[in-house]
Amino acid sequence: MRRIAIFGSLVATLVFAAVAVGAVKHYHGKDTDPACASSIPPPACAITFDGVVRNHKVVRVRDFVFDEIPMTCDQGDYSISNSTTPLPGIKVNAKRKFGANFVDDQQNPTQYIHVDGKFSTNYKRATGHVRFHGDISPSPPGPTGCDTGLDSWHARVGP
């Protein structure tokens, strides 16, 4: 009897561990801005995020990161990344859509980021838009009047 109880608890532990491991899908993709095609090195224009999964559906997008997205500022061409500070979580609705607008209230209240997207019916792919506009760092004075424009992106499940 004791062996059955031990075996049963071992199986239950493995089942819960398998559910926990499968609870996040990692997505990676690229911004489709034409300026990204000429960007070097390869991580340029990368889009990555995690999808929190419940009942085989992505219910939340978290750790949304974009890297080296080209933008135009009053002072010339630059690129923007948020690899050190991913965007906060975004809820996914019943139609597989997500979206949010973010403002950097603490560091620079003139920085705005818009992200939206939609998952495919099997949650293996996602497409959407990202836009950054505003001023970069206020001290020392950085570029002002920056805008990436509304860039399209696509991503798929992967490592």
Secondary structure, 3 states (H helix, E strand, C coil): CHHHHHHHHHHHHHHHHHHHHCCEEEEEEEECCHHHHHCCCCCCCEEEEEEEEECCEEEEEEEEEEECEEEEECCEEEEECCCCCCECCEEECCCCEEEEEEECCCCCCCEEEEEEEEECCCCCEEEEEEEEEECCCCCCCCCCCEECCCEEEEEEECC
